[in-house]
Amino acid sequence: MNKIIHKKPRGAKSNRLTVGQIILLAFLSLLLILLTGVWIFLNIYTPAIDMPDLPPLWGDWFSGWTLEEDDDEIEVEELPDGIIVGEMVGMNRRQGDSFTFLIIGRTDDFRTNTLMFWHFNIRENKISLLSIPRDGWINIDGLYRGRINAAFATGFNRARREGRTSAEATEDGIAFLRQVLGVAFGLQVDRYIFVDLAGFRELVDAVGGVEIYVPMDMRYSDIYQNPPLHINLRRGLQTLDGNQAEQFVRFRSGYIDQDIGRIRAQQTFMAALMRDMLRFDIVQIGRIWDVADTYVTSNLSASDMLWFAPRVLGVSLEDIITHTLPGEPATIGAASVWSLYSAEAIQMINEYYNPFLTDIPDGNFNIFEISRRYAANANTRGTTMAELLGN
C-alpha cells in the first residue's frame, strides 16, 4: 500500500513559535505591563495632601507652648508685646494643582540657618522659592518669640526634656517650625526635607560636585564654632566639592548686606545644583538615594519622589523664580534681628506662594513688623534661576 505524503508547499512557514520568539514576546509583554504601570503612576497617582482647616498642629500645640528665647543678650522685660492671634480662616485647595515644600538646613548648634519655602505650581509648571532670613523676628503671643532660626531648636529641646528620643525630637522640632511658619505666614507645608551639614556635603559629593562662579575670594575663620569654621575659596568659576560647597553657602562676612548676601549665594547655589541635576546618571541617582536614606529626615515617600522627580526636572530655570522675604535690619533689646515687611510679604506670598484657591486673607498672617524705613525698595518681583546664573 502506497503511503500518501503531504509535502509542505514551498515557502510555507511553521505556525510554531521558536524559543527565541517566545522569549521576545514575554519580554515585550513585561515591557508593556511596566510601561502601562508607569503611565498609570504618572497620570493617575497623585501625592496626597493632608488638608487641615487651620495651620498644622494648631489645636494641639498652640495652647501648650510658651514664649521662649535663648539669646542671653535679650532682656525679656525689654521685648515688645507679641501679636495676639485672632480666629484664622480655613482655606481650600484642589488636590494635585500644587504642592509646597520646606527645605530646612541645620547647623551643628541646631539652628536652621537655611529655610526655603517652595511652591510647585503643577498646573503652570512653575516653581517659586522663598528664602526666609534666619534672623527674621517672630513674636506671636502664646506660641513663639524669637529669631526664626531658633524655632526648630525650641521644639527639639522641649521634646528632649520630655524624654523623647533624638529622632522623635527632630520630628517635633520640625512640626513646631512648620506651625510657627503657618501661623506667621498663613501657609501650609505639605512636604519637608530636613538635612544637616554632613548630609549637605555628602549630597554635593554624590552628584560629582557643583560648578559655580565664586564672586570673590572668600576667607573667614571662626575657631569658637564647634567644629571650627574655616572658609578659603578663590574667586572664579570652579566645581565645588561638598566641603567647599559648605564654605560657599555659609560665607557672609564679605557681603555688604551680610545674611541677605548669603541668601543670594544660597539661591545661586541651588540654581547651579538644579542645572547640574540634568546631568545625573544612574550611578549618581543611587548615591543620592543612599545620602537621603542616611542623612535626610523627610515626609516624602518613595512614591512621592518618583512622582515629583520628572516633573521638577521638567521645569526650566527660567520658570523657577526666587525671592527673599522682604524686610530690613532692626534691633530688639540688644540683639540684631530682621524686621519683616508685613504688606509686602502678604503681597508676595499671595502672588507666588499661595497654593489655595483664593487669596490668603490678611487675618491669617501674623507678621511682627518693627520698622519699614526702606520698604519702598523691597524687591517683590524676584529673580529667576536663569538670571542668577547669568543666562
C-alpha positions in Angstrom: 0.0 0.0 0.0 1.4 3.3 -1.0 1.8 6.0 1.6 0.4 9.4 0.9 2.9 12.0 1.8 1.8 15.6 2.2 4.6 17.9 1.4 4.7 21.5 2.8 4.3 23.9 0.0 7.5 25.7 -0.9 7.7 29.0 1.1 5.1 28.0 3.8 6.1 28.8 7.4 5.5 26.8 10.5 2.9 28.0 13.0 5.1 27.0 15.9 7.0 29.8 17.7 10.6 29.3 18.2 12.2 29.6 21.7 13.6 33.0 20.7 10.2 34.3 19.6 8.6 33.1 22.9 11.3 34.9 24.9 10.9 38.1 22.8 7.1 38.0 23.3 7.4 37.5 27.0 9.9 40.4 27.2 7.6 42.7 25.2 4.6 41.7 27.3 6.5 42.5 30.5 7.7 45.8 29.0 4.1 46.7 28.1 2.9 45.9 31.6 5.8 48.0 33.0 5.1 51.0 30.7 1.4 50.8 31.5 2.2 50.8 35.2 4.5 53.8 34.7 1.8 55.6 32.7 -0.8 55.0 35.3 1.5 56.1 38.1 2.5 59.3 36.3 -1.0 60.2 35.1 -3.4 58.8 37.8 -1.4 58.7 41.0 -1.2 62.0 42.9 0.7 62.6 46.2 -1.9 63.1 48.9 -2.3 66.4 50.7 -3.4 66.4 54.3 -5.6 69.5 54.2 -6.4 70.7 57.7 -8.8 73.6 58.3 -6.0 75.6 60.1 -2.2 75.6 60.1 -0.6 72.3 61.1 -1.0 71.2 64.7 -2.7 74.4 65.6 -5.1 73.0 68.2 -2.7 70.6 69.9 0.4 72.8 70.0 -0.7 76.3 70.3 -2.1 76.1 73.8 0.9 74.1 75.1 3.8 76.2 74.0 5.1 79.3 75.9 7.4 82.1 74.8 11.0 81.1 74.7 14.2 83.0 73.7 17.6 81.5 74.3 19.7 84.6 73.4 21.3 85.8 76.6 21.8 89.3 75.1 18.0 90.0 75.1 16.3 91.1 78.3 12.8 89.8 78.4 11.4 93.0 80.0 12.6 95.0 77.0 10.7 92.9 74.5 7.5 94.4 73.0 4.2 92.6 73.3 3.6 90.0 70.7 0.8 89.6 68.2 -2.4 88.2 69.7 -3.7 85.8 67.1 -7.4 86.1 66.2 -9.6 83.5 64.5 -7.9 82.2 61.4 -9.9 81.3 58.3 -9.7 77.8 56.9 -8.6 77.7 53.2 -9.5 75.3 50.4 -7.2 73.6 47.8 -7.7 71.5 44.8 -5.8 68.2 45.0 -2.9 67.9 42.6 -2.8 71.6 41.5 0.2 72.5 43.5 2.4 71.4 46.4 4.5 73.2 49.0 7.9 72.1 50.4 10.0 73.4 53.3 13.8 72.9 52.9 15.5 73.0 56.3 19.3 73.2 56.6 20.5 72.7 60.1 23.9 73.7 61.6 25.7 71.9 64.3 24.2 74.0 67.0 20.7 73.0 65.9 20.0 76.4 64.3 18.2 76.3 61.0 20.2 78.9 59.1 18.7 77.8 55.8 15.0 77.9 55.4 13.5 77.8 51.9 9.7 77.5 51.2 9.0 76.1 47.7 5.7 76.3 45.9 5.5 73.9 42.9 2.6 75.0 40.6 1.9 71.8 38.8 -0.8 73.3 36.5 1.5 76.0 35.2 4.8 74.0 35.5 6.4 76.7 37.6 8.3 76.8 40.9 8.7 79.7 43.3 11.4 79.6 46.0 11.2 81.8 49.1 14.2 82.2 51.3 13.4 83.2 54.9 16.2 85.2 56.6 17.5 83.3 59.6 17.2 86.5 61.9 13.5 87.1 60.9 11.8 88.1 64.1 8.7 86.2 65.1 6.6 87.5 68.0 3.3 85.6 68.4 1.7 85.7 71.8 1.4 82.3 73.4 3.3 80.5 70.6 6.8 81.7 70.0 9.0 84.7 70.3 12.5 84.8 68.8 14.5 84.5 65.6 13.0 82.1 63.2 16.2 80.1 63.0 15.8 79.0 66.7 12.2 77.7 66.3 13.3 74.2 65.4 15.7 74.1 68.3 13.0 75.3 70.7 10.7 72.4 69.7 13.6 69.9 69.6 14.9 70.8 73.1 11.5 70.8 74.7 10.8 67.3 73.3 14.2 66.1 74.6 13.4 67.5 78.1 10.2 65.5 77.9 12.2 62.3 77.4 11.7 61.8 73.7 14.4 60.2 71.5 16.6 62.4 69.2 14.7 61.1 66.2 11.3 61.8 67.8 12.6 65.3 69.0 13.7 66.1 65.4 10.2 65.4 64.1 8.7 67.5 67.0 11.1 70.3 66.2 10.1 70.2 62.5 6.4 70.2 63.4 6.8 73.2 65.7 8.7 75.1 63.0 6.0 74.3 60.4 3.4 75.5 62.8 5.2 78.8 63.5 5.6 79.4 59.8 1.9 78.5 59.2 0.6 80.9 61.9 3.0 83.7 60.9 2.6 83.5 57.1 -0.7 81.7 56.6 0.8 78.8 54.7 0.6 75.1 54.8 3.8 73.0 54.4 2.9 69.8 52.6 6.3 68.1 52.5 9.6 68.9 54.3 13.2 68.0 53.7 15.5 68.3 56.7 19.2 67.9 56.2 22.3 68.8 58.4 25.7 70.0 57.2 27.1 66.5 56.9 24.2 65.4 54.6 24.7 68.6 52.5 28.4 67.8 52.0 27.6 64.2 51.1 24.8 65.2 48.7 27.1 67.6 46.7 29.8 64.9 46.5 27.2 62.4 45.4 26.4 64.5 42.3 30.0 64.9 41.5 30.3 68.4 42.8 28.6 71.6 41.6 30.0 74.0 39.1 29.5 77.6 40.2 31.2 81.1 39.9 32.6 82.2 43.2 32.2 86.0 43.1 35.1 86.9 45.4 38.0 85.4 47.4 36.2 84.0 50.4 38.3 83.8 53.5 37.0 83.5 57.1 37.8 81.6 60.3 35.9 81.1 63.5 37.7 78.8 65.9 34.9 79.2 68.5 32.4 77.4 66.5 32.0 73.7 67.2 33.5 72.4 65.0 35.6 75.4 64.0 34.6 77.0 60.7 37.3 77.7 58.1 36.5 79.2 54.7 39.1 79.6 52.0 37.8 79.8 48.4 39.3 81.6 45.5 37.4 83.7 43.1 36.4 82.3 39.7 34.4 79.5 38.0 35.1 76.1 39.6 33.5 72.9 40.6 33.0 72.7 44.4 33.0 69.5 46.3 30.9 69.0 49.4 33.3 70.7 51.8 33.9 73.7 49.5 30.1 74.0 48.9 29.5 74.3 52.6 32.0 77.1 52.8 30.3 78.9 49.9 26.8 78.8 51.3 27.9 79.7 54.8 30.2 82.6 53.9 28.7 86.1 54.7 31.4 88.4 56.0 32.3 89.7 52.5 28.8 90.8 51.6 27.8 94.3 52.3 24.3 93.1 53.4 25.8 90.0 55.3 22.9 87.5 55.7 21.0 88.7 52.7 24.1 88.4 50.6 24.5 84.9 51.8 20.9 84.1 50.9 21.5 85.2 47.4 24.6 82.9 47.3 22.5 80.0 48.6 19.8 80.7 45.9 22.6 80.8 43.2 24.0 77.5 44.5 20.5 76.0 44.4 20.2 77.1 40.8 23.5 75.6 39.9 22.6 72.3 41.7 19.3 72.1 39.8 21.1 72.8 36.5 23.6 70.0 37.2 20.8 67.7 38.1 20.0 67.4 34.4 23.4 65.6 34.1 22.6 62.9 36.6 23.2 59.3 35.6 22.0 56.0 37.2 25.1 55.8 39.4 24.6 59.3 40.8 21.0 58.6 41.5 21.9 55.6 43.5 24.4 57.7 45.5 21.8 60.4 46.1 19.3 57.8 47.3 21.9 56.5 49.8 22.6 60.0 51.1 18.9 60.8 51.5 18.4 57.5 53.4 21.3 58.2 55.8 21.1 62.0 56.4 17.7 63.3 55.4 14.6 63.5 57.5 11.5 63.9 55.3 7.8 63.0 54.9 8.4 62.4 51.2 7.6 58.8 50.4 9.4 56.8 47.7 6.3 57.1 45.6 6.3 60.9 46.1 9.9 61.2 45.0 9.3 59.1 41.9 6.3 61.3 41.0 7.9 64.6 41.7 11.3 63.9 40.2 10.4 64.0 36.4 8.1 67.0 37.0 10.8 69.0 38.8 13.4 68.2 36.2 10.9 69.3 33.5 10.8 72.8 34.8 13.2 75.2 33.1 15.4 77.5 35.1 13.5 80.5 33.5 10.4 79.2 35.2 11.9 78.9 38.7 11.7 82.3 40.5 13.4 83.1 43.8 12.5 85.7 46.5 13.8 86.7 49.9 11.2 87.5 52.5 11.4 91.3 52.5 12.5 93.3 55.5 15.3 95.3 57.0 17.8 95.1 59.8 16.5 96.2 63.2 17.1 95.7 66.9 15.2 94.1 69.7 16.7 94.8 73.1 20.4 94.4 72.4 20.0 91.9 69.6 20.2 92.5 65.8 17.2 90.9 64.0 15.5 91.1 60.6 12.2 93.1 60.7 9.8 91.7 58.2 7.6 93.9 56.0 4.1 92.8 56.5 2.3 94.3 53.5 5.0 93.4 51.0 5.2 89.8 52.4 1.5 89.3 52.1 1.5 90.6 48.5 4.5 88.3 47.6 3.1 85.2 49.3 -0.3 85.6 47.7 1.1 86.2 44.2 3.8 83.5 44.2 3.4 81.1 47.1 -0.3 80.7 47.7 -1.4 77.1 47.0 -5.1 77.9 47.9 -8.0 78.6 45.6 -8.4 82.1 46.9 -6.1 84.8 48.3 -4.9 84.1 51.9 -6.8 86.8 54.0 -4.8 89.3 55.9 -6.1 87.8 59.2 -4.2 84.6 58.5 -0.9 86.5 58.6 0.7 87.3 61.9 3.9 89.2 60.8 5.6 91.3 63.5 6.8 94.4 61.9 9.4 96.5 63.8 10.3 99.1 61.2 9.9 99.8 57.5 12.3 102.6 56.7 13.3 101.0 53.4 10.1 99.2 52.4 9.8 101.2 49.2 13.0 99.5 48.0 11.7 95.9 48.7 12.1 93.6 45.7 8.8 91.7 45.3 9.4 90.8 41.6 12.0 88.2 42.3 14.8 86.7 40.3 14.7 83.6 38.1 17.3 80.9 38.5 18.4 81.6 34.9 19.1 85.2 35.9 21.0 84.1 39.0 23.3 82.0 36.8 23.7 84.8 34.3 21.8 83.0 31.5 
